[in-house]
């Protein structure tokens, strides 16, 4: 089952320089692995992660720090994502084989990664993250901690010490470690002709992010190694999924910065090149598998303009003449569905000057909010009471934060106020309603179906 990387006509263009670079198509022969499957309920993982995150050593404190995970965010909007789990082997060289369905092939993935933009609209909607720290594009922040989720398997009685490596960079434009690039001609796959992404360069020797050679003013890439032994098998969630915690020292990101993070694995022992990693339900060597989720099962992901949160892979082998050599490849590069779209990685960010997603330091005035029907088809009614007479505003926005409709109501104390919206002409999907009264703001999401 082969996946084609890019149409020949698709060009990668550096946004600032407007210089085109045509890419050579490559294939991704086998991505999703066959392994002893375990029942990974995303809802159960999310519940257990909260306890894990609270126990993770980090610098941030309440109201000045927050955990970010794009899989969690997307699952708030579409719970079906939780059913689309994917696993893929990691290996450091193109010389290891395993079973893939009914066939045998070399392990394809050597590094994967994620881009995180905490200023994205959905991360800062009070209806999704009430009272959480909100990082806007004008806010500087720091990367505090990271948690990588995966499956770590060891051969019985193995004494080998393996390595799980992460690297972290930041940028958002030319002369940074993550310049903004874009594809054109992507209308068929992503309903947008132009698809933008934050680029990450690859150190093919260290298997991690690489400093942009054109960005002399940027700091070096931060690389952190975690050595894995038999003891790490005990670092699991109750469902058997392993987790690996990383403390991130002194990594500050200026305003408007996007964070890039990579994950790679190296087996610490000797092995026979092109032998079998996993076959007949047995492991011949210690192995690590990354955890991913697919947004639309068997289909292309939904592209949102201005959204820079997504996954990256480093496949192998790539010749030095290939247009992607020395780069991590964003998921947008694959016109055929790849399945690996949202890697399960937690990043904790800290900000001492940021506000929260909702106003919590004013006198409460809004109560008894009822929004129905939800899902809505034709009319959507938002009812609420106020404790004081006030001029209240009720607004509906889409997931880009664009205002769709607003109604201003003269609210009488202790009397139900209603705002009725006609949603018959709205596209099916998720929307946000916001009530503002006496400087208090309450937001939540609702769904339109037709």
The 8 nearest C-alpha neighbors of each residue, nearest first, counted from 0:
[[1, 28, 29, 2, 27, 30, 99, 26],
 [0, 2, 28, 27, 26, 3, 29, 30],
 [1, 3, 27, 26, 335, 4, 28, 337],
 [2, 4, 26, 5, 25, 335, 1, 333],
 [5, 3, 333, 24, 25, 26, 332, 2],
 [6, 4, 333, 332, 334, 24, 3, 7],
 [5, 7, 8, 9, 4, 24, 334, 3],
 [6, 8, 9, 5, 24, 23, 22, 21],
 [9, 7, 6, 10, 21, 184, 5, 22],
 [10, 8, 6, 7, 184, 183, 5, 182],
 [11, 9, 21, 182, 20, 12, 19, 183],
 [12, 10, 182, 20, 181, 19, 21, 13],
 [13, 11, 19, 181, 18, 180, 14, 17],
 [12, 14, 180, 17, 16, 15, 18, 181],
 [15, 13, 180, 17, 16, 12, 179, 181],
 [14, 16, 17, 13, 173, 172, 179, 18],
 [15, 17, 18, 13, 14, 12, 173, 19],
 [18, 16, 14, 13, 15, 12, 19, 180],
 [19, 17, 16, 12, 13, 20, 14, 15],
 [20, 18, 12, 11, 10, 21, 17, 13],
 [19, 21, 11, 10, 12, 22, 18, 322],
 [22, 20, 10, 11, 19, 23, 9, 322],
 [23, 21, 322, 24, 20, 10, 7, 321],
 [22, 24, 321, 322, 25, 21, 7, 323],
 [25, 23, 4, 5, 22, 7, 3, 6],
 [26, 24, 4, 3, 23, 27, 5, 317],
 [25, 27, 3, 2, 28, 4, 1, 24],
 [26, 28, 2, 1, 29, 3, 30, 25],
 [29, 27, 1, 26, 0, 2, 30, 107],
 [30, 28, 27, 31, 107, 0, 99, 1],
 [29, 31, 87, 32, 107, 28, 27, 108],
 [32, 30, 87, 86, 29, 85, 33, 99],
 [31, 33, 87, 99, 86, 30, 34, 88],
 [32, 34, 99, 100, 98, 31, 35, 36],
 [33, 35, 36, 32, 280, 277, 98, 86],
 [36, 34, 37, 280, 33, 281, 32, 277],
 [37, 35, 34, 38, 33, 39, 86, 32],
 [38, 36, 39, 35, 238, 239, 240, 34],
 [37, 39, 40, 36, 238, 239, 240, 41],
 [38, 40, 37, 41, 238, 44, 240, 43],
 [41, 39, 43, 42, 38, 44, 81, 82],
 [40, 42, 44, 81, 43, 45, 39, 82],
 [43, 41, 45, 40, 44, 46, 81, 47],
 [44, 42, 46, 40, 41, 45, 47, 39],
 [43, 45, 41, 47, 42, 46, 48, 40],
 [46, 44, 48, 42, 43, 47, 41, 49],
 [45, 47, 43, 44, 48, 49, 42, 50],
 [48, 46, 44, 49, 45, 50, 43, 51],
 [47, 49, 51, 45, 50, 46, 44, 52],
 [48, 50, 52, 51, 47, 46, 53, 45],
 [51, 49, 53, 48, 52, 47, 54, 46],
 [50, 52, 48, 54, 49, 53, 55, 47],
 [51, 53, 55, 49, 54, 50, 48, 66],
 [52, 54, 50, 51, 55, 49, 56, 48],
 [55, 53, 51, 52, 56, 50, 49, 57],
 [56, 54, 52, 53, 57, 51, 244, 144],
 [57, 55, 54, 246, 58, 144, 53, 52],
 [58, 56, 59, 143, 144, 55, 246, 247],
 [57, 59, 143, 60, 56, 349, 144, 64],
 [60, 58, 64, 349, 57, 63, 143, 61],
 [61, 59, 63, 64, 62, 58, 349, 57],
 [60, 62, 63, 64, 59, 65, 132, 131],
 [63, 61, 64, 132, 60, 131, 355, 65],
 [64, 62, 351, 350, 61, 60, 349, 59],
 [65, 63, 349, 59, 348, 62, 60, 350],
 [64, 66, 347, 348, 132, 67, 349, 131],
 [65, 67, 347, 346, 348, 345, 68, 64],
 [68, 66, 346, 345, 347, 65, 69, 348],
 [67, 69, 345, 71, 70, 344, 72, 346],
 [68, 70, 72, 71, 73, 67, 308, 341],
 [71, 69, 73, 72, 68, 341, 74, 343],
 [70, 72, 74, 69, 68, 73, 75, 45],
 [71, 73, 69, 75, 70, 74, 68, 76],
 [74, 72, 70, 76, 75, 71, 77, 69],
 [73, 75, 78, 77, 71, 76, 72, 80],
 [76, 74, 72, 73, 77, 78, 71, 127],
 [75, 77, 74, 73, 78, 429, 72, 444],
 [76, 78, 74, 79, 75, 80, 73, 81],
 [79, 77, 74, 80, 81, 75, 76, 73],
 [80, 78, 81, 77, 82, 74, 83, 294],
 [79, 81, 83, 78, 82, 294, 74, 77],
 [80, 82, 41, 79, 83, 78, 74, 84],
 [83, 81, 80, 79, 84, 40, 41, 78],
 [84, 82, 293, 80, 292, 81, 296, 85],
 [83, 85, 292, 291, 82, 293, 81, 86],
 [86, 84, 291, 292, 290, 31, 83, 339],
 [87, 85, 290, 289, 31, 288, 291, 32],
 [86, 88, 31, 32, 288, 289, 30, 89],
 [87, 89, 288, 287, 32, 108, 106, 289],
 [90, 88, 109, 108, 287, 288, 264, 87],
 [91, 89, 109, 92, 264, 108, 265, 88],
 [90, 92, 109, 265, 264, 89, 93, 263],
 [93, 91, 94, 90, 109, 95, 315, 106],
 [92, 94, 95, 315, 316, 105, 106, 107],
 [93, 95, 273, 272, 92, 105, 96, 106],
 [94, 96, 273, 105, 274, 106, 93, 272],
 [97, 95, 105, 275, 104, 106, 273, 276],
 [98, 96, 277, 275, 276, 103, 104, 105],
 [97, 99, 103, 102, 278, 100, 33, 104],
 [100, 98, 102, 33, 32, 103, 101, 97],
 [99, 101, 102, 33, 98, 32, 103, 31],
 [100, 102, 99, 98, 103, 33, 104, 97],
 [103, 101, 99, 100, 98, 104, 97, 29],
 [104, 102, 98, 97, 99, 96, 101, 105],
 [103, 105, 96, 97, 98, 106, 102, 99],
 [104, 106, 96, 95, 107, 97, 94, 93],
 [107, 105, 96, 95, 108, 88, 97, 104],
 [106, 108, 314, 315, 105, 30, 29, 109],
 [107, 109, 314, 89, 110, 106, 313, 90],
 [108, 110, 90, 89, 91, 313, 314, 263],
 [111, 109, 263, 313, 262, 312, 108, 206],
 [112, 110, 312, 262, 311, 261, 313, 263],
 [111, 113, 261, 311, 260, 310, 262, 312],
 [112, 114, 310, 260, 309, 311, 259, 115],
 [113, 115, 259, 308, 309, 258, 310, 260],
 [116, 114, 308, 258, 257, 117, 259, 113],
 [115, 117, 257, 118, 119, 308, 307, 258],
 [118, 116, 119, 134, 115, 122, 135, 257],
 [117, 119, 135, 134, 136, 116, 120, 122],
 [120, 118, 117, 122, 121, 116, 306, 123],
 [119, 121, 123, 122, 399, 400, 118, 124],
 [120, 122, 123, 124, 119, 398, 127, 399],
 [123, 121, 120, 119, 124, 117, 118, 128],
 [124, 122, 121, 120, 133, 356, 125, 128],
 [123, 125, 121, 126, 127, 122, 128, 356],
 [126, 124, 129, 356, 128, 442, 127, 357],
 [443, 125, 127, 442, 124, 444, 129, 128],
 [126, 128, 125, 124, 129, 443, 444, 75],
 [129, 127, 125, 131, 126, 124, 130, 356],
 [130, 128, 125, 131, 126, 356, 357, 127],
 [129, 131, 357, 356, 355, 128, 125, 132],
 [132, 130, 355, 356, 129, 128, 133, 62],
 [131, 133, 355, 62, 354, 356, 65, 63],
 [132, 134, 355, 356, 123, 354, 353, 131],
 [135, 133, 118, 138, 117, 353, 132, 136],
 [134, 136, 118, 137, 138, 133, 117, 255],
 [135, 137, 255, 118, 138, 254, 134, 256],
 [136, 138, 254, 135, 255, 139, 134, 253],
 [139, 137, 254, 135, 136, 134, 140, 353],
 [138, 140, 254, 253, 252, 137, 350, 141],
 [141, 139, 350, 252, 349, 251, 138, 253],
 [142, 140, 251, 349, 252, 348, 250, 143],
 [143, 141, 348, 250, 347, 144, 349, 251],
 [142, 144, 247, 347, 348, 141, 57, 349],
 [145, 143, 246, 347, 247, 245, 346, 57],
 [146, 144, 346, 245, 345, 244, 347, 246],
 [145, 147, 244, 345, 243, 344, 245, 242],
 [148, 146, 344, 243, 242, 345, 145, 244],
 [149, 147, 242, 241, 343, 290, 344, 243],
 [150, 148, 289, 290, 241, 288, 240, 242],
 [149, 151, 288, 241, 287, 240, 152, 289],
 [152, 150, 287, 286, 241, 149, 288, 153],
 [151, 153, 286, 285, 287, 150, 154, 232],
 [154, 152, 285, 155, 286, 157, 151, 284],
 [153, 155, 157, 285, 284, 282, 156, 283],
 [154, 156, 157, 153, 158, 282, 229, 285],
 [157, 155, 154, 158, 153, 229, 159, 228],
 [156, 158, 154, 155, 159, 153, 229, 285],
 [159, 157, 156, 160, 228, 229, 268, 154],
 [158, 160, 157, 268, 267, 161, 228, 266],
 [161, 159, 267, 228, 227, 226, 158, 162],
 [162, 160, 267, 266, 227, 226, 265, 159],
 [163, 161, 226, 265, 264, 225, 227, 164],
 [162, 164, 264, 225, 224, 263, 226, 265],
 [165, 163, 224, 263, 262, 223, 264, 162],
 [166, 164, 262, 261, 223, 222, 224, 263],
 [165, 167, 222, 261, 221, 260, 207, 208],
 [166, 168, 260, 221, 259, 220, 222, 261],
 [169, 167, 259, 220, 258, 260, 176, 221],
 [170, 168, 258, 257, 259, 176, 256, 177],
 [169, 171, 177, 175, 176, 256, 257, 172],
 [172, 170, 177, 178, 256, 257, 179, 175],
 [173, 171, 178, 179, 175, 177, 170, 174],
 [172, 174, 178, 175, 15, 179, 171, 177],
 [175, 173, 214, 213, 172, 178, 176, 211],
 [176, 174, 170, 214, 177, 173, 178, 172],
 [175, 177, 211, 170, 210, 169, 178, 168],
 [178, 176, 170, 198, 175, 197, 171, 199],
 [179, 177, 172, 173, 198, 171, 197, 175],
 [178, 180, 197, 172, 196, 14, 198, 171],
 [181, 179, 13, 14, 196, 195, 12, 197],
 [180, 182, 195, 194, 12, 11, 196, 193],
 [181, 183, 11, 194, 193, 10, 195, 12],
 [182, 184, 193, 192, 185, 9, 10, 194],
 [183, 185, 192, 186, 9, 193, 182, 8],
 [184, 186, 192, 183, 187, 188, 191, 189],
 [187, 185, 192, 190, 191, 189, 188, 184],
 [188, 186, 185, 190, 189, 191, 184, 192],
 [189, 187, 186, 185, 334, 190, 299, 191],
 [188, 190, 191, 186, 302, 185, 187, 301],
 [191, 189, 186, 187, 188, 192, 185, 302],
 [192, 190, 186, 189, 193, 185, 194, 302],
 [191, 193, 186, 185, 184, 183, 194, 190],
 [192, 194, 183, 191, 182, 185, 181, 195],
 [193, 195, 182, 181, 183, 191, 192, 196],
 [196, 194, 181, 180, 182, 193, 179, 197],
 [195, 197, 180, 179, 307, 181, 198, 194],
 [196, 198, 179, 177, 178, 180, 307, 171],
 [197, 199, 177, 178, 179, 196, 180, 200],
 [200, 198, 177, 327, 326, 208, 201, 197],
 [199, 201, 326, 209, 208, 325, 327, 211],
 [202, 200, 326, 208, 325, 209, 203, 327],
 [201, 203, 209, 207, 206, 204, 205, 208],
 [202, 204, 206, 201, 205, 325, 207, 209],
 [205, 203, 206, 202, 207, 201, 91, 92],
 [204, 206, 202, 207, 203, 208, 201, 263],
 [207, 205, 203, 202, 204, 110, 263, 201],
 [206, 208, 202, 205, 166, 201, 261, 209],
 [207, 209, 201, 200, 202, 166, 261, 199],
 [210, 208, 201, 202, 200, 211, 220, 207],
 [209, 211, 176, 220, 212, 219, 208, 200],
 [210, 212, 176, 214, 213, 209, 200, 175],
 [211, 213, 214, 210, 215, 209, 176, 174],
 [214, 212, 211, 174, 215, 175, 176, 173],
 [215, 213, 174, 175, 211, 216, 212, 217],
 [214, 216, 217, 213, 212, 174, 211, 218],
 [215, 217, 214, 218, 174, 175, 213, 219],
 [216, 218, 215, 214, 175, 219, 176, 210],
 [219, 217, 220, 216, 210, 215, 168, 221],
 [218, 220, 210, 221, 217, 168, 209, 176],
 [219, 221, 168, 210, 167, 222, 209, 218],
 [220, 222, 167, 166, 219, 223, 168, 250],
 [223, 221, 166, 165, 220, 167, 224, 164],
 [224, 222, 165, 164, 166, 221, 225, 245],
 [225, 223, 164, 163, 226, 162, 165, 222],
 [224, 226, 163, 162, 164, 227, 223, 245],
 [227, 225, 162, 161, 160, 163, 224, 228],
 [228, 226, 161, 160, 162, 231, 225, 163],
 [227, 229, 230, 160, 231, 161, 226, 159],
 [228, 230, 231, 232, 227, 153, 158, 157],
 [231, 229, 228, 232, 233, 227, 234, 226],
 [232, 230, 233, 234, 229, 228, 227, 241],
 [231, 233, 230, 234, 229, 235, 151, 241],
 [232, 234, 231, 235, 230, 241, 229, 236],
 [235, 233, 231, 232, 241, 242, 236, 243],
 [236, 234, 241, 240, 239, 233, 242, 237],
 [235, 237, 240, 238, 239, 241, 47, 234],
 [236, 238, 239, 235, 240, 47, 44, 43],
 [239, 237, 236, 240, 39, 38, 37, 235],
 [240, 238, 235, 236, 237, 241, 37, 150],
 [241, 239, 235, 236, 150, 238, 149, 242],
 [242, 240, 235, 149, 150, 234, 148, 239],
 [241, 243, 148, 147, 235, 234, 149, 146],
 [242, 244, 147, 146, 148, 245, 241, 234],
 [245, 243, 146, 145, 242, 147, 246, 55],
 [244, 246, 145, 144, 146, 247, 243, 223],
 [247, 245, 144, 248, 57, 143, 145, 244],
 [246, 248, 144, 143, 245, 142, 249, 250],
 [249, 247, 250, 246, 143, 142, 144, 221],
 [250, 248, 251, 247, 141, 142, 143, 221],
 [251, 249, 142, 141, 248, 252, 247, 143],
 [250, 252, 141, 140, 249, 142, 253, 139],
 [251, 253, 140, 141, 139, 256, 250, 254],
 [254, 252, 139, 256, 255, 140, 251, 138],
 [253, 255, 139, 138, 137, 256, 136, 252],
 [256, 254, 136, 137, 253, 257, 171, 138],
 [257, 255, 170, 254, 171, 253, 252, 169],
 [256, 258, 116, 169, 170, 171, 115, 259],
 [259, 257, 169, 115, 114, 168, 256, 116],
 [258, 260, 114, 168, 167, 169, 113, 115],
 [259, 261, 167, 112, 113, 166, 168, 114],
 [260, 262, 112, 166, 165, 111, 207, 208],
 [263, 261, 165, 111, 110, 164, 112, 166],
 [262, 264, 110, 164, 163, 109, 206, 165],
 [265, 263, 163, 162, 89, 164, 90, 91],
 [266, 264, 162, 91, 161, 267, 90, 163],
 [265, 267, 161, 268, 285, 162, 264, 286],
 [268, 266, 161, 160, 159, 265, 162, 269],
 [269, 267, 159, 266, 270, 160, 161, 284],
 [268, 270, 267, 271, 266, 284, 159, 272],
 [271, 269, 272, 268, 284, 274, 273, 266],
 [270, 272, 274, 273, 269, 95, 94, 275],
 [273, 271, 94, 274, 95, 270, 96, 275],
 [274, 272, 95, 94, 96, 271, 275, 105],
 [273, 275, 272, 271, 95, 96, 276, 94],
 [276, 274, 96, 97, 277, 95, 278, 273],
 [277, 275, 97, 283, 96, 284, 282, 95],
 [276, 278, 282, 97, 275, 281, 283, 98],
 [279, 277, 280, 281, 98, 97, 275, 282],
 [278, 280, 281, 277, 282, 98, 34, 97],
 [279, 281, 278, 277, 282, 35, 34, 33],
 [282, 280, 278, 279, 277, 283, 276, 154],
 [283, 281, 277, 284, 276, 154, 278, 285],
 [282, 284, 276, 277, 281, 154, 275, 285],
 [285, 283, 282, 276, 154, 286, 153, 270],
 [284, 286, 153, 152, 154, 266, 282, 283],
 [285, 287, 152, 151, 284, 153, 288, 266],
 [286, 288, 151, 150, 89, 88, 152, 289],
 [289, 287, 88, 150, 87, 149, 89, 86],
 [288, 290, 149, 87, 86, 88, 291, 150],
 [289, 291, 86, 149, 343, 342, 85, 148],
 [292, 290, 342, 85, 341, 343, 84, 339],
 [291, 293, 84, 341, 83, 85, 340, 342],
 [292, 294, 83, 338, 340, 295, 339, 296],
 [293, 295, 80, 300, 296, 292, 340, 83],
 [296, 294, 298, 293, 300, 297, 299, 80],
 [297, 295, 298, 293, 83, 294, 338, 80],
 [296, 298, 295, 336, 338, 299, 337, 293],
 [299, 297, 295, 296, 336, 300, 335, 338],
 [298, 300, 336, 295, 188, 301, 189, 297],
 [301, 299, 294, 295, 302, 298, 189, 340],
 [302, 300, 189, 303, 299, 294, 295, 190],
 [301, 303, 189, 300, 304, 191, 194, 190],
 [304, 302, 306, 305, 301, 399, 307, 194],
 [303, 305, 306, 302, 194, 195, 399, 191],
 [304, 306, 303, 307, 195, 119, 399, 196],
 [305, 307, 304, 303, 308, 119, 116, 302],
 [308, 306, 196, 116, 309, 305, 197, 114],
 [309, 307, 115, 114, 306, 116, 69, 113],
 [310, 308, 114, 113, 341, 307, 340, 311],
 [309, 311, 113, 340, 341, 112, 330, 329],
 [312, 310, 329, 112, 328, 111, 113, 327],
 [311, 313, 111, 328, 327, 110, 314, 112],
 [312, 314, 110, 327, 111, 109, 108, 328],
 [315, 313, 108, 107, 312, 109, 316, 317],
 [316, 314, 317, 107, 93, 108, 313, 109],
 [315, 317, 314, 93, 318, 107, 92, 313],
 [316, 318, 315, 324, 321, 319, 314, 323],
 [319, 317, 320, 321, 316, 324, 315, 323],
 [318, 320, 321, 324, 317, 325, 322, 323],
 [321, 319, 318, 322, 324, 317, 323, 23],
 [322, 320, 324, 323, 318, 319, 23, 317],
 [321, 323, 22, 324, 23, 320, 21, 20],
 [324, 322, 321, 326, 325, 328, 22, 327],
 [325, 323, 321, 326, 319, 322, 317, 318],
 [324, 326, 201, 200, 323, 202, 203, 327],
 [327, 325, 200, 201, 323, 324, 199, 328],
 [326, 328, 313, 312, 199, 201, 311, 200],
 [327, 329, 311, 312, 326, 313, 330, 332],
 [330, 328, 311, 331, 332, 310, 327, 312],
 [329, 331, 332, 311, 310, 333, 340, 328],
 [332, 330, 329, 333, 334, 194, 196, 328],
 [331, 333, 330, 5, 329, 4, 334, 328],
 [332, 334, 4, 335, 5, 331, 330, 336],
 [333, 335, 5, 188, 332, 336, 4, 3],
 [336, 334, 333, 2, 337, 3, 299, 4],
 [335, 337, 299, 298, 338, 297, 334, 333],
 [336, 338, 339, 335, 333, 2, 340, 330],
 [337, 339, 293, 336, 340, 297, 85, 296],
 [340, 338, 337, 291, 293, 341, 292, 85],
 [339, 341, 310, 293, 338, 330, 292, 342],
 [342, 340, 292, 310, 291, 70, 309, 293],
 [343, 341, 291, 344, 290, 310, 292, 340],
 [342, 344, 291, 290, 148, 70, 341, 345],
 [343, 345, 147, 342, 146, 68, 148, 346],
 [346, 344, 146, 68, 145, 67, 66, 147],
 [347, 345, 145, 67, 66, 144, 348, 344],
 [346, 348, 66, 144, 143, 65, 67, 142],
 [347, 349, 142, 143, 64, 141, 65, 346],
 [350, 348, 64, 141, 59, 63, 140, 143],
 [349, 351, 140, 63, 352, 353, 64, 141],
 [350, 352, 63, 353, 349, 140, 64, 62],
 [353, 351, 350, 354, 138, 63, 139, 140],
 [354, 352, 350, 351, 134, 133, 132, 355],
 [353, 355, 133, 132, 352, 356, 134, 357],
 [356, 354, 132, 133, 131, 357, 130, 353],
 [355, 357, 125, 130, 133, 131, 123, 129],
 [358, 356, 130, 355, 125, 129, 359, 440],
 [357, 359, 360, 439, 440, 361, 355, 356],
 [360, 358, 361, 357, 130, 439, 355, 362],
 [359, 361, 358, 362, 439, 363, 357, 438],
 [362, 360, 359, 363, 439, 358, 438, 437],
 [361, 363, 364, 360, 439, 437, 359, 438],
 [362, 364, 365, 361, 439, 386, 366, 437],
 [363, 365, 386, 385, 362, 437, 387, 366],
 [366, 364, 385, 384, 363, 386, 436, 383],
 [365, 367, 384, 368, 383, 385, 364, 386],
 [368, 366, 383, 384, 369, 365, 382, 385],
 [367, 369, 383, 382, 366, 370, 384, 381],
 [368, 370, 382, 381, 383, 371, 367, 380],
 [371, 369, 381, 380, 382, 372, 368, 373],
 [372, 370, 373, 380, 379, 369, 381, 375],
 [371, 373, 375, 374, 379, 370, 380, 378],
 [374, 372, 375, 371, 445, 446, 370, 447],
 [373, 375, 446, 447, 372, 448, 445, 376],
 [376, 374, 447, 373, 372, 379, 448, 446],
 [375, 377, 448, 449, 447, 423, 378, 422],
 [378, 376, 423, 422, 421, 375, 379, 424],
 [379, 377, 421, 420, 422, 376, 380, 375],
 [378, 380, 420, 419, 375, 371, 372, 421],
 [379, 381, 419, 371, 418, 370, 420, 382],
 [380, 382, 370, 418, 417, 369, 419, 371],
 [383, 381, 417, 369, 416, 368, 370, 380],
 [384, 382, 368, 367, 416, 415, 366, 369],
 [385, 383, 415, 366, 414, 413, 367, 365],
 [384, 386, 365, 364, 412, 387, 413, 366],
 [385, 387, 412, 364, 413, 365, 384, 388],
 [388, 386, 412, 385, 389, 364, 411, 413],
 [387, 389, 411, 412, 410, 385, 386, 390],
 [390, 388, 410, 391, 387, 409, 437, 436],
 [389, 391, 409, 408, 410, 436, 392, 407],
 [392, 390, 436, 408, 435, 407, 389, 409],
 [391, 393, 407, 435, 434, 406, 408, 394],
 [392, 394, 434, 406, 433, 405, 407, 435],
 [395, 393, 405, 433, 432, 404, 392, 406],
 [394, 396, 432, 404, 403, 431, 402, 405],
 [397, 395, 402, 403, 401, 431, 400, 430],
 [398, 396, 430, 399, 400, 401, 431, 402],
 [397, 399, 400, 430, 121, 396, 429, 120],
 [398, 400, 397, 401, 120, 121, 396, 303],
 [399, 401, 398, 397, 396, 120, 402, 121],
 [402, 400, 396, 399, 397, 403, 398, 395],
 [401, 403, 396, 404, 395, 400, 397, 394],
 [404, 402, 396, 395, 401, 397, 405, 394],
 [403, 405, 395, 394, 402, 406, 396, 420],
 [406, 404, 394, 393, 395, 407, 392, 403],
 [405, 407, 393, 392, 408, 394, 418, 404],
 [408, 406, 392, 391, 393, 405, 390, 409],
 [407, 409, 391, 410, 390, 392, 406, 416],
 [408, 410, 390, 389, 391, 411, 407, 388],
 [411, 409, 389, 388, 408, 390, 416, 391],
 [410, 412, 388, 414, 413, 409, 387, 389],
 [411, 413, 387, 388, 386, 385, 414, 410],
 [414, 412, 386, 385, 384, 411, 415, 387],
 [415, 413, 412, 411, 384, 416, 385, 410],
 [414, 416, 384, 383, 382, 417, 413, 385],
 [417, 415, 383, 382, 410, 384, 414, 418],
 [416, 418, 382, 381, 419, 415, 383, 380],
 [417, 419, 381, 380, 420, 382, 406, 393],
 [420, 418, 380, 379, 417, 381, 378, 421],
 [421, 419, 379, 378, 422, 380, 418, 404],
 [420, 422, 378, 423, 377, 379, 419, 424],
 [423, 421, 377, 425, 424, 378, 420, 376],
 [424, 422, 377, 425, 421, 376, 378, 449],
 [423, 425, 422, 426, 421, 377, 427, 376],
 [426, 424, 422, 423, 427, 447, 428, 421],
 [425, 427, 428, 424, 447, 448, 449, 423],
 [428, 426, 448, 447, 449, 425, 429, 446],
 [427, 429, 447, 446, 426, 430, 448, 425],
 [428, 430, 446, 445, 447, 76, 444, 431],
 [431, 429, 397, 445, 444, 396, 398, 446],
 [430, 432, 444, 396, 443, 395, 445, 397],
 [431, 433, 395, 394, 442, 443, 444, 396],
 [434, 432, 442, 394, 393, 441, 395, 435],
 [433, 435, 393, 441, 440, 392, 442, 436],
 [434, 436, 440, 392, 439, 391, 438, 393],
 [435, 437, 391, 439, 438, 389, 390, 392],
 [436, 438, 439, 389, 364, 435, 391, 390],
 [439, 437, 436, 435, 440, 361, 358, 362],
 [438, 440, 436, 437, 435, 358, 361, 363],
 [441, 439, 435, 434, 358, 357, 438, 436],
 [440, 442, 434, 433, 435, 439, 357, 443],
 [443, 441, 433, 126, 125, 432, 434, 440],
 [126, 444, 442, 431, 432, 127, 433, 125],
 [443, 445, 431, 430, 126, 432, 429, 446],
 [446, 444, 430, 429, 373, 431, 374, 447],
 [445, 447, 429, 374, 428, 373, 430, 375],
 [446, 448, 375, 427, 428, 374, 376, 429],
 [449, 447, 427, 376, 375, 374, 446, 428],
 [448, 376, 427, 447, 423, 426, 375, 377]]
